[in-house]
């Protein structure tokens, strides 16, 4: 938050300094193209191979082989989900929300990709369909599916309220990963990371730049769908904030399950596609 009264006076050319035009840091056309046409064609031939229901205020983990698709759907009522992704063969490679935000923007939709952390930096998944793509950016500056937020967690809750709450997304994801990989809870916790906030509607206030949330526009039947670029382990938490219209980190909000479905196309449907290799930088760092 910026102080109402700055300590330092503005220089005489302050307006001119502010008026310089912004330059996009990363131009989308410089990124490797996802080959969406072929991928979506394969999706048309794919069949459902697995599904699971994530209960409210809980998380569940799932696996998606490279070349398959996973869909997250709203069922029963408006609900926000917190998504983590890992390389199924090496969970030190995980989703990098900060770089995804830098490359694609604060909110993601069809054609955007979810990138992995350094030193891997490759697409883990590509978004192939999003029934909320009509929402755009609203008058408050809000949009859906953000890579701004981190995940609700019991440490921030304790810091702000002194209270203990065990069903924040961070704890839900920790339990789900620990159960799925049979890891001790404290080991699994290190692998939980900043999320893609599926269906969540967020932005920054224009006057103070503060992070805000508002009721998600998601309704039962809405979904977002992803193409797995490498073999993935995913974990999805049905946030205790429900539609995130009021708060989170408590049992007060109305919460609903989220459905995860996995679809696999037939052999040969992706003949011109190859799973992306890890990043080409040699890691010598100038030495
Ligand atoms: Zn949450």
Boltz pocket constraint, residues with backbone or C-beta under 6 A from the ligand:
constraints:
  - pocket:
      binder: B
      contacts: [[A, 82], [A, 151], [A, 152], [A, 168], [A, 169], [A, 170], [A, 239], [A, 240], [A, 241], [A, 248]]
      max_distance: 6.0
